[in-house]
Amino acid sequence: MSVPRVILWGLLCAYLVLWVGGVGSHALFGGPPVDAFWAAPAFLLLAGVIVMVTASPSELWGLLAVGVLGFAAEYVGVRYGFLFGRYSYTAALRPQMFGVPLVMASAWMVLAGYVRQMLLHLRLSKWVRAIVAGAWMTAIDLVIDPLAANQLGYWRWAESGGYYGIPARNFVGWFGVSLFIFGVVRQPSRSNVWARYVGLSIVLFFTLIALVHHLLLAASIGFGLCLLHLALAGWAVRSDWQAAQ
């Protein structure tokens, strides 16, 4: 999708302000101000908008499909409790529909779009790619969920589990839903550097906040994912350079 550069850079600047403000508020004050309830939905929405407006037309339809499927999975999870376990969203993320924050569709688009882009240059079969992508998405969830369900208070679990109070079936569900999404949604054919960097920024955002709150295991996984990103990005650059010779 083509948008004027000034609009794109405006969206990016607004996103960076919220990114820095979010990390800074946790580092300096232990959390965002009480009256900043709008910041988290705006942050996730801006991330999704940046990814969408920089996508090619064919990739855009794939991202929208991911958003719909991800939102549907969240609704089934909240309504019936068998995909991820029994949980419910708080009022921290608004507006909501059917008990699910609308920005969760954006969150699924950003994370899935990021992983799809990172695997773009790897020569993998469709289902091997889906398995690797599902594992990557689950690893990201290992970083995000400890904060989202505790310090950030986005949702609450009905049953406690062994990983920062999160039940293990949540991660099994994340892998299963991600595997399904990557199996049925067509892989993009064009590289989108914006989707890669926005996705990396989300992982780094939650990694730094996890470190601030001394969630060392979650932070370690996050830093490991960032290193994986750098390794794959370096490999892709070398491959493109060699192909151009």
VENZI-V636118 format. One record per residue. OMEGA is omega as a letter, one per 20 degrees, with the letter a starting at -180 (none if undefined). Layout:
OMEGA
OMEGA
This chain:
a
r
r
a
a
r
r
r
r
r
a
r
r
r
a
r
r
r
a
r
r
r
a
a
r
a
a
a
r
r
a
r
a
a
r
a
a
a
a
r
r
r
a
r
r
r
r
a
r
r
a
a
r
a
r
a
a
r
a
r
r
r
r
r
r
r
r
a
r
r
r
r
r
r
r
r
r
a
a
r
a
r
a
a
a
r
r
r
r
r
a
r
a
j
a
r
a
r
a
r
a
a
r
r
r
r
r
r
a
a
r
r
r
a
r
r
a
r
a
a
a
a
a
r
a
a
r
r
a
r
r
r
r
r
r
r
r
r
r
r
r
r
a
a
r
r
a
a
a
a
a
r
r
r
a
r
r
a
a
r
a
a
a
r
a
r
a
a
r
a
r
r
r
r
a
r
r
r
r
a
a
r
a
a
a
r
r
a
a
r
r
a
r
r
r
a
r
r
r
a
r
r
a
r
a
r
a
r
r
r
r
a
r
r
a
r
r
r
r
r
r
r
r
r
r
r
r
r
a
a
a
r
r
r
a
r
r
r
r
a
r
r
a
a
none
